[in-house]
Amino acid sequence: MVTPNYFRAKIREALHLGETPHRTAVAFALGVFIAFTPTYGLHTASVVFLAWALRLNFPAILAGSLINNPWTVIPILGATMWTGFFLLGIQDVPDVSWSHLSAATLYETVGPFILPFTLGALTLSVLGALLAYPLGLILISWYRKRPIAQKM
Protein backbone atom coordinates (compact mmCIF):
# COMPACT_ATOMS: atom_id res chain seq x y z
CA MET A 1 0.00 0.00 0.00
CA VAL A 2 1.26 3.46 -0.93
CA THR A 3 1.43 5.83 2.04
CA PRO A 4 1.82 9.62 2.22
CA ASN A 5 5.38 9.05 3.45
CA TYR A 6 6.12 7.23 0.19
CA PHE A 7 5.06 10.30 -1.82
CA ARG A 8 7.06 12.63 0.45
CA ALA A 9 10.13 10.46 -0.05
CA LYS A 10 9.68 10.52 -3.83
CA ILE A 11 9.25 14.32 -3.83
CA ARG A 12 12.38 14.73 -1.69
CA GLU A 13 14.28 12.45 -4.04
CA ALA A 14 13.08 14.25 -7.19
CA LEU A 15 13.89 17.69 -5.81
CA HIS A 16 17.23 16.56 -4.33
CA LEU A 17 16.16 17.88 -0.95
CA GLY A 18 18.74 15.65 0.71
CA GLU A 19 21.54 17.67 -0.91
CA THR A 20 23.41 20.31 1.01
CA PRO A 21 22.29 23.92 0.61
CA HIS A 22 25.71 24.59 -0.96
CA ARG A 23 25.14 22.10 -3.82
CA THR A 24 21.63 23.39 -4.44
CA ALA A 25 22.86 27.00 -4.47
CA VAL A 26 25.63 26.04 -6.92
CA ALA A 27 23.01 24.44 -9.17
CA PHE A 28 20.83 27.56 -9.00
CA ALA A 29 23.82 29.83 -9.76
CA LEU A 30 24.75 27.63 -12.72
CA GLY A 31 21.19 28.05 -14.01
CA VAL A 32 21.48 31.83 -13.71
CA PHE A 33 24.78 31.64 -15.60
CA ILE A 34 23.01 29.71 -18.38
CA ALA A 35 20.17 32.27 -18.45
CA PHE A 36 22.53 35.05 -19.51
CA THR A 37 24.70 33.10 -21.95
CA PRO A 38 24.51 34.05 -25.63
CA THR A 39 23.42 30.52 -26.59
CA TYR A 40 19.76 31.37 -27.17
CA GLY A 41 17.81 28.30 -28.17
CA LEU A 42 20.17 26.00 -26.28
CA HIS A 43 19.43 27.04 -22.70
CA THR A 44 17.18 24.09 -21.91
CA ALA A 45 19.59 21.64 -23.53
CA SER A 46 22.39 23.18 -21.45
CA VAL A 47 20.34 22.75 -18.28
CA VAL A 48 19.59 19.09 -19.02
CA PHE A 49 23.17 18.29 -20.01
CA LEU A 50 24.84 20.04 -17.05
CA ALA A 51 22.39 18.58 -14.53
CA TRP A 52 23.21 15.15 -15.88
CA ALA A 53 26.96 15.64 -16.39
CA LEU A 54 27.60 17.32 -13.03
CA ARG A 55 24.93 15.34 -11.15
CA LEU A 56 23.36 18.55 -9.89
CA ASN A 57 19.83 19.38 -8.86
CA PHE A 58 17.85 19.66 -12.12
CA PRO A 59 14.97 21.73 -10.65
CA ALA A 60 17.45 24.22 -9.15
CA ILE A 61 19.37 24.66 -12.42
CA LEU A 62 16.10 24.98 -14.33
CA ALA A 63 14.77 27.58 -11.86
CA GLY A 64 17.93 29.66 -12.28
CA SER A 65 17.79 29.44 -16.07
CA LEU A 66 14.15 30.54 -16.13
CA ILE A 67 15.24 34.04 -15.17
CA ASN A 68 15.48 34.43 -18.93
CA ASN A 69 11.90 34.01 -20.10
CA PRO A 70 9.55 35.72 -22.57
CA TRP A 71 8.91 38.59 -20.11
CA THR A 72 12.58 39.26 -19.36
CA VAL A 73 14.29 38.49 -22.67
CA ILE A 74 14.12 42.06 -24.01
CA PRO A 75 15.57 43.69 -20.85
CA ILE A 76 18.26 40.99 -20.70
CA LEU A 77 19.18 41.52 -24.36
CA GLY A 78 19.28 45.29 -23.83
CA ALA A 79 21.48 44.95 -20.75
CA THR A 80 23.69 42.50 -22.62
CA MET A 81 24.25 44.86 -25.53
CA TRP A 82 24.72 47.90 -23.28
CA THR A 83 27.28 46.03 -21.16
CA GLY A 84 29.18 44.85 -24.22
CA PHE A 85 29.29 48.32 -25.79
CA PHE A 86 30.30 49.84 -22.44
CA LEU A 87 33.13 47.34 -21.84
CA LEU A 88 34.46 47.80 -25.37
CA GLY A 89 34.22 51.60 -25.14
CA ILE A 90 31.89 51.83 -28.14
CA GLN A 91 29.86 55.01 -27.79
CA ASP A 92 28.22 55.17 -31.21
CA VAL A 93 25.96 52.20 -31.83
CA PRO A 94 26.24 51.01 -35.43
CA ASP A 95 23.24 51.74 -37.64
CA VAL A 96 21.14 48.88 -38.95
CA SER A 97 19.63 49.34 -42.40
CA TRP A 98 16.58 47.09 -42.38
CA SER A 99 15.54 48.13 -45.87
CA HIS A 100 18.64 46.60 -47.48
CA LEU A 101 18.83 43.51 -45.30
CA SER A 102 19.27 40.29 -47.25
CA ALA A 103 20.98 36.94 -46.79
CA ALA A 104 24.08 38.35 -48.48
CA THR A 105 24.29 41.44 -46.27
CA LEU A 106 23.23 39.75 -43.03
CA TYR A 107 26.79 39.20 -41.74
CA GLU A 108 27.78 42.80 -42.56
CA THR A 109 24.73 44.08 -40.69
CA VAL A 110 25.02 41.82 -37.64
CA GLY A 111 28.84 41.65 -37.53
CA PRO A 112 29.44 44.80 -35.43
CA PHE A 113 27.08 43.45 -32.74
CA ILE A 114 28.57 39.96 -32.28
CA LEU A 115 31.52 40.85 -30.06
CA PRO A 116 29.63 43.31 -27.81
CA PHE A 117 26.76 40.84 -27.47
CA THR A 118 29.03 37.91 -26.59
CA LEU A 119 31.18 39.91 -24.16
CA GLY A 120 28.14 41.49 -22.51
CA ALA A 121 26.36 38.14 -22.18
CA LEU A 122 29.35 36.38 -20.65
CA THR A 123 29.99 39.27 -18.26
CA LEU A 124 26.37 39.27 -17.09
CA SER A 125 26.47 35.47 -16.82
CA VAL A 126 29.40 35.59 -14.42
CA LEU A 127 27.98 38.50 -12.42
CA GLY A 128 24.55 36.87 -12.25
CA ALA A 129 26.01 33.58 -11.01
CA LEU A 130 28.19 35.36 -8.44
CA LEU A 131 25.11 37.14 -7.08
CA ALA A 132 22.82 34.10 -7.32
CA TYR A 133 25.04 31.77 -5.30
CA PRO A 134 25.07 33.66 -1.96
CA LEU A 135 21.44 34.70 -2.38
CA GLY A 136 20.42 31.12 -3.14
CA LEU A 137 22.49 29.76 -0.26
CA ILE A 138 20.90 32.16 2.21
CA LEU A 139 17.35 31.46 1.01
CA ILE A 140 17.79 27.68 0.83
CA SER A 141 19.41 27.53 4.27
CA TRP A 142 16.64 29.69 5.74
CA TYR A 143 13.93 27.58 4.11
CA ARG A 144 15.38 24.29 5.31
CA LYS A 145 15.63 25.53 8.91
CA ARG A 146 11.88 26.17 9.02
CA PRO A 147 9.94 23.48 10.93
CA ILE A 148 7.46 23.01 8.06
CA ALA A 149 10.26 22.31 5.57
CA GLN A 150 11.69 19.62 7.83
CA LYS A 151 8.43 17.66 7.77
CA MET A 152 8.51 17.35 3.98
C-alpha positions, 0 to 999 in steps of 0.5 A: 500500500502506498502511504503519504510518506512514500510520496514525500520520499519521492518528492524529496528524491526528485527535488534533491532535498537531501543535498546540502544547501551549498550544492543546491545554491551552486546548481541555481547559480549555474542556471542563472549563468546559463540564463545570460549566456549568448546561446539562445535556443540552447538554454534548456539543452544546457540545463539538461546536459549540465544537470546530468553531467555534473549530477546537480539538482535539475529543478534548481538549475532549471529555476535559475535558467528561467530568469530568462523568459519571454517577459525578461528576454528584451531587458536581458538583451538590452542589458547584454548589448549595453554592457558589451558596448560599455566594456568595449568603449563603443559610444556610437551604436552602429546603424542597422539598415533594415531596408537593405537587409538580405541573406548576403548582407546579413553578416555585414549588418550583424557583424558589429554586434557579435563581439559586444553581445558575446562579451556582454552576455558572458559578463552578465552570466558571471555577475549573475552567477556570483550574485545568485550563489550567496542569495540562493544559499541564504534562502535555501538555508533559511527555508530548510531551517523552518519546521514546516520544511523539515516535515517534507 
